[in-house]
Amino acid sequence: MAKICELTGVGQRKGSIIWRSGKSKKSGGIGTHVTAITKRKFMPNLQRVKALINGEVRYIRVTANALKKGLVTKAPKRTWKKDAVKAKA
């Protein structure tokens, strides 16, 4: 499954890890030096949420940022009990 927000379309971003060695000048050293740079990915903070979409309740994967902004209308709480439905059938 793709790590993409279903509402905003936010996906993973490229970046890099920078390794440094040495002691900073502020701490009394001769300064830090970059020893290696490797690629990495920044993943979005996806949450699985039960939402109301087009009058239908379903699970979607949404970023935490979209939830904070209020872009998701959460599904109403279930009022019926499983036992009551089995008794009717």
N, C-alpha and C positions, 0 to 999 in steps of 0.2 A: 504494500500500500504506500502511495506517495506521501511524503511528509509535507503536505501543502494544506493551508487553511481553505476550507470550502467556501467561506464568505469573502475574505479579502484577497485570497490568492497568494499570500505570503509563503515563500518556500525557503529552502536552505540558502545561505550566503557563503561566499568564499572568503577565506582570510588566511592568516599565517601565524605560526607560533615562532616567536623570536627568542632564541637562547642567548643569554648574555653571561659573560664571565668577568671577574675582576671586582674591585671595590670602588664604589663611587668616590668622586673627588670630595664631595661633601663629607663623606665619612673618613677622609684622610688617605684615600688610595690614589692611584694614577688614572682612574676612570674605567668605566665598563666598556667592553668590546663585544660586538655581535660575533658569535661563533657558528651559529647555524640558523637557517630559516627553513621551516617545513610548512607545507600546506595543511589546512584544516577546514572544517565546515562549521558554520554557526547554524544550529537547528532552531526552528521556531518552537515556542512553548505551546504545543498543541494539547488541547483537552477534549475528551470525548463527552459530548453534551447531548441530552435528550431535548430536542427543539421542535417547535411547531413550524413546519414549512409547507406552504400552500394548503393549509388546513389539515395537514397530515403530520402525525408525530413520528419522528425518526431520529436516530443517532447521527450526529455529524461531528467532524473533527475541526475544531475552531481554535484560533490562538487566544491566549489569555488576554491579550490586548483588545481583541474584538469583544470578548465578554465584558471587560471593564467599560468599554465604550457603549455597551447596551445594544449591540447589533443583533443579538440573539434573543428571540422570544422563547423563553423556556416553556416546556410542555406543562399543562395543568396536572396537579396531583391526582392520582387515581383514587376514586371514592368507593368503588365496589371491592368486595372481598372474593377471593378465589372459591371459597366454600359455598358462597351464595350462588355463584354461577353453576357449580356442579350440582347443587340441590335442584335447580330449575330444570336441568337437562335430564 
